Every structure is written in C-alpha cells, then in structure tokens.
Amino acid sequence: MPTPLLDEIREATRAREAAKQAAQAADAVWRDKIKDATQAGERVFLIAKAAGDITTSRVYQIRDGVRTGGR
C-alpha cells in the first residue's frame, strides 16, 4: 500500500525527469545556435563569450559534434 512518502518520491521522480528532458532540449537548442553562428562566420572568440564564456576549443567541438565528459 502506497504511503505519502512513496507518493512524494514518485512525484519528485516525475518532476526530475521532466526537468532533465527540458535541460536536454535547451542544450540541443544552445548547441544548434553555436553551430549556426560558426557557419555564419561569427568569430569563435565572440561565440565563446556569448555562450557563457566557454573555451574556443569547446566551440569547435560543438561545431564538429564532438562530445566530451562522462555524461
């Protein structure tokens, strides 16, 4: 029989999953915008600054579709 705590866990799990999906969608849009800017000839240094002060190397990795890290 479900208890209020288990119901809260289920609700928190659903909220967590929704937030995770929203973050993934936002990340995809962010990456697409960076790719668009590089294809449009924007300066990589300025793209890096506009993208939250990431490195220029990361801009090139995003442009080239390279993923790094343990995620």
PDB file as gemmi writes it, atoms N, CA and C in Angstrom:
CRYST1    1.000    1.000    1.000  90.00  90.00  90.00 P 1                      
ATOM      1  N   MET A   1       0.834  -1.180   0.000  1.00  0.00           N  
ATOM      2  CA  MET A   1       0.000   0.000   0.000  1.00  0.00           C  
ATOM      3  C   MET A   1       0.882   1.249   0.000  1.00  0.00           C  
ATOM      4  N   PRO A   2       0.644   2.156  -0.951  1.00  0.00           N  
ATOM      5  CA  PRO A   2       1.479   3.358  -1.031  1.00  0.00           C  
ATOM      6  C   PRO A   2       1.316   4.251   0.204  1.00  0.00           C  
ATOM      7  N   THR A   3       2.399   4.824   0.599  1.00  0.00           N  
ATOM      8  CA  THR A   3       2.384   5.774   1.710  1.00  0.00           C  
ATOM      9  C   THR A   3       2.598   7.171   1.138  1.00  0.00           C  
ATOM     10  N   PRO A   4       2.292   8.205   1.912  1.00  0.00           N  
ATOM     11  CA  PRO A   4       2.524   9.562   1.418  1.00  0.00           C  
ATOM     12  C   PRO A   4       3.976   9.806   1.002  1.00  0.00           C  
ATOM     13  N   LEU A   5       4.917   9.232   1.716  1.00  0.00           N  
ATOM     14  CA  LEU A   5       6.325   9.416   1.353  1.00  0.00           C  
ATOM     15  C   LEU A   5       6.644   8.787  -0.002  1.00  0.00           C  
ATOM     16  N   LEU A   6       6.102   7.604  -0.251  1.00  0.00           N  
ATOM     17  CA  LEU A   6       6.340   6.962  -1.544  1.00  0.00           C  
ATOM     18  C   LEU A   6       5.688   7.752  -2.675  1.00  0.00           C  
ATOM     19  N   ASP A   7       4.498   8.294  -2.412  1.00  0.00           N  
ATOM     20  CA  ASP A   7       3.851   9.146  -3.409  1.00  0.00           C  
ATOM     21  C   ASP A   7       4.693  10.392  -3.699  1.00  0.00           C  
ATOM     22  N   GLU A   8       5.281  10.963  -2.660  1.00  0.00           N  
ATOM     23  CA  GLU A   8       6.142  12.138  -2.839  1.00  0.00           C  
ATOM     24  C   GLU A   8       7.386  11.798  -3.645  1.00  0.00           C  
ATOM     25  N   ILE A   9       7.928  10.610  -3.405  1.00  0.00           N  
ATOM     26  CA  ILE A   9       9.092  10.172  -4.179  1.00  0.00           C  
ATOM     27  C   ILE A   9       8.717  10.025  -5.650  1.00  0.00           C  
ATOM     28  N   ARG A  10       7.569   9.413  -5.912  1.00  0.00           N  
ATOM     29  CA  ARG A  10       7.119   9.258  -7.300  1.00  0.00           C  
ATOM     30  C   ARG A  10       6.916  10.618  -7.972  1.00  0.00           C  
ATOM     31  N   GLU A  11       6.313  11.549  -7.249  1.00  0.00           N  
ATOM     32  CA  GLU A  11       6.081  12.890  -7.787  1.00  0.00           C  
ATOM     33  C   GLU A  11       7.412  13.603  -8.055  1.00  0.00           C  
ATOM     34  N   ALA A  12       8.341  13.494  -7.122  1.00  0.00           N  
ATOM     35  CA  ALA A  12       9.656  14.113  -7.294  1.00  0.00           C  
ATOM     36  C   ALA A  12      10.406  13.476  -8.469  1.00  0.00           C  
ATOM     37  N   THR A  13      10.245  12.186  -8.648  1.00  0.00           N  
ATOM     38  CA  THR A  13      10.890  11.484  -9.760  1.00  0.00           C  
ATOM     39  C   THR A  13      10.341  11.971 -11.092  1.00  0.00           C  
ATOM     40  N   ARG A  14       9.025  12.143 -11.175  1.00  0.00           N  
ATOM     41  CA  ARG A  14       8.412  12.671 -12.410  1.00  0.00           C  
ATOM     42  C   ARG A  14       8.902  14.091 -12.689  1.00  0.00           C  
ATOM     43  N   ALA A  15       8.985  14.918 -11.658  1.00  0.00           N  
ATOM     44  CA  ALA A  15       9.465  16.297 -11.824  1.00  0.00           C  
ATOM     45  C   ALA A  15      10.922  16.309 -12.257  1.00  0.00           C  
ATOM     46  N   ARG A  16      11.706  15.417 -11.676  1.00  0.00           N  
ATOM     47  CA  ARG A  16      13.130  15.316 -12.033  1.00  0.00           C  
ATOM     48  C   ARG A  16      13.295  14.923 -13.493  1.00  0.00           C  
ATOM     49  N   GLU A  17      12.520  13.966 -13.939  1.00  0.00           N  
ATOM     50  CA  GLU A  17      12.597  13.517 -15.330  1.00  0.00           C  
ATOM     51  C   GLU A  17      12.173  14.627 -16.289  1.00  0.00           C  
ATOM     52  N   ALA A  18      11.124  15.350 -15.935  1.00  0.00           N  
ATOM     53  CA  ALA A  18      10.668  16.461 -16.782  1.00  0.00           C  
ATOM     54  C   ALA A  18      11.740  17.547 -16.873  1.00  0.00           C  
ATOM     55  N   ALA A  19      12.394  17.851 -15.744  1.00  0.00           N  
ATOM     56  CA  ALA A  19      13.451  18.858 -15.735  1.00  0.00           C  
ATOM     57  C   ALA A  19      14.646  18.394 -16.570  1.00  0.00           C  
ATOM     58  N   LYS A  20      14.952  17.110 -16.473  1.00  0.00           N  
ATOM     59  CA  LYS A  20      16.066  16.544 -17.247  1.00  0.00           C  
ATOM     60  C   LYS A  20      15.788  16.650 -18.743  1.00  0.00           C  
ATOM     61  N   GLN A  21      14.562  16.330 -19.150  1.00  0.00           N  
ATOM     62  CA  GLN A  21      14.199  16.429 -20.562  1.00  0.00           C  
ATOM     63  C   GLN A  21      14.217  17.876 -21.037  1.00  0.00           C  
ATOM     64  N   ALA A  22      13.763  18.802 -20.204  1.00  0.00           N  
ATOM     65  CA  ALA A  22      13.785  20.222 -20.559  1.00  0.00           C  
ATOM     66  C   ALA A  22      15.217  20.716 -20.706  1.00  0.00           C  
ATOM     67  N   ALA A  23      16.099  20.272 -19.812  1.00  0.00           N  
ATOM     68  CA  ALA A  23      17.513  20.672 -19.894  1.00  0.00           C  
ATOM     69  C   ALA A  23      18.166  20.120 -21.159  1.00  0.00           C  
ATOM     70  N   GLN A  24      17.832  18.896 -21.519  1.00  0.00           N  
ATOM     71  CA  GLN A  24      18.388  18.308 -22.741  1.00  0.00           C  
ATOM     72  C   GLN A  24      17.902  19.057 -23.974  1.00  0.00           C  
ATOM     73  N   ALA A  25      16.646  19.461 -23.985  1.00  0.00           N  
ATOM     74  CA  ALA A  25      16.106  20.223 -25.110  1.00  0.00           C  
ATOM     75  C   ALA A  25      16.780  21.587 -25.203  1.00  0.00           C  
ATOM     76  N   ALA A  26      16.960  22.252 -24.067  1.00  0.00           N  
ATOM     77  CA  ALA A  26      17.630  23.555 -24.055  1.00  0.00           C  
ATOM     78  C   ALA A  26      19.072  23.426 -24.516  1.00  0.00           C  
ATOM     79  N   ASP A  27      19.747  22.352 -24.111  1.00  0.00           N  
ATOM     80  CA  ASP A  27      21.129  22.121 -24.529  1.00  0.00           C  
ATOM     81  C   ASP A  27      21.210  21.913 -26.035  1.00  0.00           C  
ATOM     82  N   ALA A  28      20.261  21.210 -26.605  1.00  0.00           N  
ATOM     83  CA  ALA A  28      20.247  20.980 -28.055  1.00  0.00           C  
ATOM     84  C   ALA A  28      20.066  22.301 -28.804  1.00  0.00           C  
ATOM     85  N   VAL A  29      19.186  23.155 -28.311  1.00  0.00           N  
ATOM     86  CA  VAL A  29      18.984  24.470 -28.935  1.00  0.00           C  
ATOM     87  C   VAL A  29      20.265  25.291 -28.837  1.00  0.00           C  
ATOM     88  N   TRP A  30      20.892  25.291 -27.674  1.00  0.00           N  
ATOM     89  CA  TRP A  30      22.142  26.027 -27.437  1.00  0.00           C  
ATOM     90  C   TRP A  30      23.228  25.571 -28.409  1.00  0.00           C  
ATOM     91  N   ARG A  31      23.382  24.258 -28.540  1.00  0.00           N  
ATOM     92  CA  ARG A  31      24.383  23.712 -29.461  1.00  0.00           C  
ATOM     93  C   ARG A  31      24.072  24.101 -30.910  1.00  0.00           C  
ATOM     94  N   ASP A  32      22.800  24.027 -31.285  1.00  0.00           N  
ATOM     95  CA  ASP A  32      22.405  24.411 -32.649  1.00  0.00           C  
ATOM     96  C   ASP A  32      22.727  25.874 -32.923  1.00  0.00           C  
ATOM     97  N   LYS A  33      22.492  26.742 -31.951  1.00  0.00           N  
ATOM     98  CA  LYS A  33      22.788  28.167 -32.122  1.00  0.00           C  
ATOM     99  C   LYS A  33      24.281  28.401 -32.276  1.00  0.00           C  
ATOM    100  N   ILE A  34      25.076  27.670 -31.514  1.00  0.00           N  
ATOM    101  CA  ILE A  34      26.534  27.789 -31.641  1.00  0.00           C  
ATOM    102  C   ILE A  34      26.973  27.317 -33.024  1.00  0.00           C  
ATOM    103  N   LYS A  35      26.439  26.190 -33.489  1.00  0.00           N  
ATOM    104  CA  LYS A  35      26.763  25.699 -34.834  1.00  0.00           C  
ATOM    105  C   LYS A  35      26.345  26.704 -35.894  1.00  0.00           C  
ATOM    106  N   ASP A  36      25.137  27.267 -35.749  1.00  0.00           N  
ATOM    107  CA  ASP A  36      24.655  28.266 -36.709  1.00  0.00           C  
ATOM    108  C   ASP A  36      25.588  29.469 -36.759  1.00  0.00           C  
ATOM    109  N   ALA A  37      26.030  29.922 -35.593  1.00  0.00           N  
ATOM    110  CA  ALA A  37      26.914  31.095 -35.539  1.00  0.00           C  
ATOM    111  C   ALA A  37      28.255  30.817 -36.203  1.00  0.00           C  
ATOM    112  N   THR A  38      28.792  29.612 -36.006  1.00  0.00           N  
ATOM    113  CA  THR A  38      30.072  29.299 -36.657  1.00  0.00           C  
ATOM    114  C   THR A  38      29.891  29.213 -38.162  1.00  0.00           C  
ATOM    115  N   GLN A  39      28.786  28.633 -38.604  1.00  0.00           N  
ATOM    116  CA  GLN A  39      28.531  28.532 -40.046  1.00  0.00           C  
ATOM    117  C   GLN A  39      28.285  29.896 -40.675  1.00  0.00           C  
ATOM    118  N   ALA A  40      27.775  30.838 -39.890  1.00  0.00           N  
ATOM    119  CA  ALA A  40      27.521  32.191 -40.389  1.00  0.00           C  
ATOM    120  C   ALA A  40      28.786  33.041 -40.403  1.00  0.00           C  
ATOM    121  N   GLY A  41      29.872  32.482 -39.869  1.00  0.00           N  
ATOM    122  CA  GLY A  41      31.139  33.205 -39.902  1.00  0.00           C  
ATOM    123  C   GLY A  41      31.407  34.101 -38.705  1.00  0.00           C  
ATOM    124  N   GLU A  42      30.615  33.943 -37.652  1.00  0.00           N  
ATOM    125  CA  GLU A  42      30.877  34.729 -36.441  1.00  0.00           C  
ATOM    126  C   GLU A  42      32.240  34.335 -35.872  1.00  0.00           C  
ATOM    127  N   ARG A  43      32.893  35.262 -35.223  1.00  0.00           N  
ATOM    128  CA  ARG A  43      34.199  34.986 -34.621  1.00  0.00           C  
ATOM    129  C   ARG A  43      34.029  34.024 -33.446  1.00  0.00           C  
ATOM    130  N   VAL A  44      34.849  33.005 -33.433  1.00  0.00           N  
ATOM    131  CA  VAL A  44      34.744  31.947 -32.427  1.00  0.00           C  
ATOM    132  C   VAL A  44      34.917  32.511 -31.019  1.00  0.00           C  
ATOM    133  N   PHE A  45      35.819  33.446 -30.858  1.00  0.00           N  
ATOM    134  CA  PHE A  45      36.026  34.053 -29.546  1.00  0.00           C  
ATOM    135  C   PHE A  45      34.740  34.714 -29.042  1.00  0.00           C  
ATOM    136  N   LEU A  46      34.047  35.408 -29.928  1.00  0.00           N  
ATOM    137  CA  LEU A  46      32.810  36.086 -29.534  1.00  0.00           C  
ATOM    138  C   LEU A  46      31.681  35.090 -29.271  1.00  0.00           C  
ATOM    139  N   ILE A  47      31.649  34.007 -30.039  1.00  0.00           N  
ATOM    140  CA  ILE A  47      30.666  32.949 -29.780  1.00  0.00           C  
ATOM    141  C   ILE A  47      30.909  32.365 -28.389  1.00  0.00           C  
ATOM    142  N   ALA A  48      32.169  32.095 -28.068  1.00  0.00           N  
ATOM    143  CA  ALA A  48      32.522  31.525 -26.763  1.00  0.00           C  
ATOM    144  C   ALA A  48      32.074  32.445 -25.634  1.00  0.00           C  
ATOM    145  N   LYS A  49      32.283  33.729 -25.790  1.00  0.00           N  
ATOM    146  CA  LYS A  49      31.857  34.695 -24.760  1.00  0.00           C  
ATOM    147  C   LYS A  49      30.339  34.703 -24.632  1.00  0.00           C  
ATOM    148  N   ALA A  50      29.647  34.731 -25.766  1.00  0.00           N  
ATOM    149  CA  ALA A  50      28.178  34.773 -25.753  1.00  0.00           C  
ATOM    150  C   ALA A  50      27.575  33.488 -25.189  1.00  0.00           C  
ATOM    151  N   ALA A  51      28.302  32.388 -25.292  1.00  0.00           N  
ATOM    152  CA  ALA A  51      27.809  31.081 -24.850  1.00  0.00           C  
ATOM    153  C   ALA A  51      28.132  30.803 -23.388  1.00  0.00           C  
ATOM    154  N   GLY A  52      28.406  31.820 -22.632  1.00  0.00           N  
ATOM    155  CA  GLY A  52      28.661  31.613 -21.216  1.00  0.00           C  
ATOM    156  C   GLY A  52      30.126  31.478 -20.892  1.00  0.00           C  
ATOM    157  N   ASP A  53      30.945  32.093 -21.732  1.00  0.00           N  
ATOM    158  CA  ASP A  53      32.389  32.097 -21.509  1.00  0.00           C  
ATOM    159  C   ASP A  53      32.992  30.699 -21.559  1.00  0.00           C  
ATOM    160  N   ILE A  54      32.519  29.895 -22.533  1.00  0.00           N  
ATOM    161  CA  ILE A  54      33.154  28.596 -22.758  1.00  0.00           C  
ATOM    162  C   ILE A  54      34.452  28.834 -23.523  1.00  0.00           C  
ATOM    163  N   THR A  55      35.268  27.820 -23.660  1.00  0.00           N  
ATOM    164  CA  THR A  55      36.526  27.982 -24.393  1.00  0.00           C  
ATOM    165  C   THR A  55      36.276  27.936 -25.894  1.00  0.00           C  
ATOM    166  N   THR A  56      37.213  28.516 -26.635  1.00  0.00           N  
ATOM    167  CA  THR A  56      37.090  28.445 -28.090  1.00  0.00           C  
ATOM    168  C   THR A  56      37.225  26.998 -28.564  1.00  0.00           C  
ATOM    169  N   SER A  57      38.009  26.212 -27.854  1.00  0.00           N  
ATOM    170  CA  SER A  57      38.128  24.786 -28.198  1.00  0.00           C  
ATOM    171  C   SER A  57      36.780  24.097 -28.084  1.00  0.00           C  
ATOM    172  N   ARG A  58      36.020  24.460 -27.061  1.00  0.00           N  
ATOM    173  CA  ARG A  58      34.688  23.855 -26.887  1.00  0.00           C  
ATOM    174  C   ARG A  58      33.755  24.275 -28.011  1.00  0.00           C  
ATOM    175  N   VAL A  59      33.871  25.513 -28.477  1.00  0.00           N  
ATOM    176  CA  VAL A  59      33.057  25.957 -29.616  1.00  0.00           C  
ATOM    177  C   VAL A  59      33.342  25.073 -30.826  1.00  0.00           C  
ATOM    178  N   TYR A  60      34.613  24.813 -31.086  1.00  0.00           N  
ATOM    179  CA  TYR A  60      34.966  23.950 -32.216  1.00  0.00           C  
ATOM    180  C   TYR A  60      34.438  22.529 -32.023  1.00  0.00           C  
ATOM    181  N   GLN A  61      34.504  22.027 -30.794  1.00  0.00           N  
ATOM    182  CA  GLN A  61      33.982  20.689 -30.517  1.00  0.00           C  
ATOM    183  C   GLN A  61      32.473  20.629 -30.773  1.00  0.00           C  
ATOM    184  N   ILE A  62      31.761  21.648 -30.344  1.00  0.00           N  
ATOM    185  CA  ILE A  62      30.313  21.692 -30.569  1.00  0.00           C  
ATOM    186  C   ILE A  62      30.034  21.795 -32.061  1.00  0.00           C  
ATOM    187  N   ARG A  63      30.773  22.639 -32.740  1.00  0.00           N  
ATOM    188  CA  ARG A  63      30.599  22.784 -34.188  1.00  0.00           C  
ATOM    189  C   ARG A  63      30.780  21.440 -34.897  1.00  0.00           C  
ATOM    190  N   ASP A  64      31.759  20.675 -34.435  1.00  0.00           N  
ATOM    191  CA  ASP A  64      32.117  19.407 -35.073  1.00  0.00           C  
ATOM    192  C   ASP A  64      31.325  18.219 -34.521  1.00  0.00           C  
ATOM    193  N   GLY A  65      30.463  18.478 -33.543  1.00  0.00           N  
ATOM    194  CA  GLY A  65      29.638  17.405 -32.981  1.00  0.00           C  
ATOM    195  C   GLY A  65      30.384  16.474 -32.041  1.00  0.00           C  
ATOM    196  N   VAL A  66      31.456  16.969 -31.441  1.00  0.00           N  
ATOM    197  CA  VAL A  66      32.259  16.155 -30.528  1.00  0.00           C  
ATOM    198  C   VAL A  66      31.741  16.354 -29.114  1.00  0.00           C  
ATOM    199  N   ARG A  67      31.446  15.254 -28.442  1.00  0.00           N  
ATOM    200  CA  ARG A  67      31.014  15.324 -27.033  1.00  0.00           C  
ATOM    201  C   ARG A  67      32.156  14.858 -26.156  1.00  0.00           C  
ATOM    202  N   THR A  68      32.343  15.580 -25.063  1.00  0.00           N  
ATOM    203  CA  THR A  68      33.375  15.189 -24.111  1.00  0.00           C  
ATOM    204  C   THR A  68      32.751  15.069 -22.739  1.00  0.00           C  
ATOM    205  N   GLY A  69      33.469  14.490 -21.819  1.00  0.00           N  
ATOM    206  CA  GLY A  69      32.988  14.371 -20.450  1.00  0.00           C  
ATOM    207  C   GLY A  69      32.334  13.023 -20.213  1.00  0.00           C  
ATOM    208  N   GLY A  70      32.005  12.785 -18.983  1.00  0.00           N  
ATOM    209  CA  GLY A  70      31.467  11.490 -18.583  1.00  0.00           C  
ATOM    210  C   GLY A  70      29.954  11.428 -18.513  1.00  0.00           C  
ATOM    211  N   ARG A  71      29.253  12.289 -19.188  1.00  0.00           N  
ATOM    212  CA  ARG A  71      27.785  12.292 -19.086  1.00  0.00           C  
ATOM    213  C   ARG A  71      27.147  11.374 -20.070  1.00  0.00           C  
TER     214      ARG A  71                                                      
END                                                                             
